[in-house]
Amino acid sequence: MSTFLSKRYMSLTPYTPGEQPQDQQYVKLNTNESPFPPSPLSQRLARQAAGDLQLYSDPECRKLIPVAAEALGVKEDQILFSNGSDEILNFAFMAFCDEDTPAVFPDISYGFYTVFADINRVPQKKIPLTEDFRIDPKDYYGAGGTVVIANPNAPTGIALSLEEIESILKANPGNVVIIDEAYVDFGCESAVGLIDKYKNLLVVQTCSKSRSLAGGRLGFAMGDKDLIRDLNTIKYSTNPYNVNSMTMAAGIGAFLDREYFDMCRERIMETRDYARKALEDLGFECLDSRSNFLFARHPGIDGEFLYMRCKEKGVLIRHFTLPRIKDFNRITIGTKEQMDILLKTVKEIMEEER
Amino acid sequence: MSTFLSKRYMSLTPYTPGEQPQDQQYVKLNTNESPFPPSPLSQRLARQAAGDLQLYSDPECRKLIPVAAEALGVKEDQILFSNGSDEILNFAFMAFCDEDTPAVFPDISYGFYTVFADINRVPQKKIPLTEDFRIDPKDYYGAGGTVVIANPNAPTGIALSLEEIESILKANPGNVVIIDEAYVDFGCESAVGLIDKYKNLLVVQTCSKSRSLAGGRLGFAMGDKDLIRDLNTIKYSTNPYNVNSMTMAAGIGAFLDREYFDMCRERIMETRDYARKALEDLGFECLDSRSNFLFARHPGIDGEFLYMRCKEKGVLIRHFTLPRIKDFNRITIGTKEQMDILLKTVKEIMEEER
């Protein structure tokens, strides 16, 4: 820290992204990336755009928005794109929280929510998950602040039903309810269909997981046009050209190529079921994941030990030190071949420890 | 505005980017873009990166930083990249200004500074340019806040000398001095060489102009490692993966291809001198531009009228309504052919008005 840093941020603890070691080739199952490359159409359009970078990208995303709105079933003024969904989540914390409107979210969820609250100097109210790591919708009725719920939740992978989401929306008419659907395409119901009905609903999604564009950085929010206008006010006051031309083109390809999108997510769901069964056969408990990862613990193996030993053997998974979930590891669903390497590695570790 | 927007931002006036009409093909001289495509190496590396977008981009930019640091003559811990230089300027306003540390900048400069101050709820102190549109360094001695100076200044194009910059640094030891060098590569001296000497100096540059990557979005800041660490704290608390993989690759190409970079900026400076002389022959007054644009007025033609008539005739230039500069237009330096079209158009308009 320099002597010049504002006192506003002196005690800020930034977010820690999943590790990306460069020292060897890992089977990388730690940051919930897709094992599949972007759609061939995405790649082609992005490559074409690389030749015209001397011109600014379109801050209004006028070519991307109609294609995305059509694919997602929303109106063009109900959607906004950003440089990854983290940026849009930060915009939403800025726009809809303040000293009088706390951010209300589960104690175990995406670790960035607490950082977004801190950097915006917004009070936060963390609501514990139930004993079995579920979100109880009733805990969010009359929340007295902006509700932020990841659905499915991370790192548990457990989903709320659409009825449960709707009950939270109804019970918070005076506050925005942000549903962060980063992992929604892997077997969970989206709340997008409710945006015409609830003016307080903001749905945030990303192209990083189910559309294989993590490295392109393309997130989006959907909601009533007035909420979208508020987020645009923040965008045009911080970084109007926030989506670059190549990523914009890649996004157009991703939304047009529905077939590839469906193929990727179906393959990932099949592989998830396969890996879950195999882990359960080894004695692991896996939470009921509707995402592209499993959250698993074993009664006989320490969570951090398993993570460390897997890493030594060339397989990266993600361990969190939060006391309530320290027995678990979060394992991204890769290809079947990658999961077989993980399973073989876990078996070896269990045999070594016997 | 929705009923949910925080009172913090209710009176915010966002930045207005230069217009990008889609209704016809314009000779586009309104947003200071380069008339040259990105370096062939930039394009090739960006295209290669498009195939691997399923993996997150490297938040630490470990491949880009050594190449850029070498090209720019700084140490690796003295540089930070961002999604365009607007993002880094916002980070700097966040980190180094607050209620007790106002932002101090010229009354006529990059229009975004006042928006960055507003969105961060930071007081601002605007110092008038001199009668002849120059920055007087003495006006910034003991500024009592974070100094923000574009050098060369926009939209005037006039530059301060390195000695003048240094005098401001010396006279503000307790505050950060941000030198925004978006246009520095077109004939102005960079302050980068001073960062080892002044811990309060932050130099901000962009790849949008001289490196033809406006649509790729790649900005960077250089300064003492403690200042860079502060900016990283902000980055990792808002959007750690802020630079996408394709742009990171394009940036590597741009910094490696020194020859192309020098060729582009030399061509632009030559064309600027050519266009300036031709405009002066038509009776225009042009300020002494060290950038890739001219700021020009004519004693016989209203500034806004000229802008409007040029637009009707298919040539886009930029007019600002601020009273002190409303007689001027800002004209981006394009190719010689584009400038000839501009000159022909201006001549036509002058003849029609006679």
Interface residues (C-beta under 8 A of the other chain):
Chain A: M1 S2 T3 F4 L5 S6 K7 R8 Y9 L12 P14 Y15 T16 P17 Q20 Q22 K28 T31 E33 S34 P35 F36 P37 P38 S42 Q43 A46 R47 A49 A50 G51 D52 L53 Q54 L55 Y56 S57 D58 P59 R62 N83 G84 D86 E87 N90 M94 A95 F96 C97 D98 T101 V115 F116 D118 I119 T146 N175 V176 K199 N200 S208 S212 L213 A214 G215 G216 R217 D224 D226 L227 R229 D230 N232 T233 I234 K235 Y236 S237 T238 N239 P240 Y241 N242 N244 S245 M246 T247 A250
Chain B: M1 S2 T3 F4 L5 S6 K7 R8 Y9 L12 P14 Y15 T16 P17 G18 Q20 Q22 K28 T31 E33 S34 P35 F36 P37 P38 S42 Q43 A46 R47 A49 A50 G51 D52 L53 Q54 L55 Y56 S57 D58 P59 R62 N83 G84 D86 E87 N90 M94 A95 F96 C97 D98 T101 V115 F116 D118 I119 T146 N175 V176 K199 N200 S208 S212 L213 A214 G215 G216 R217 D224 D226 L227 R229 D230 N232 T233 I234 K235 Y236 S237 T238 N239 P240 Y241 N242 N244 S245 M246 T247 A250
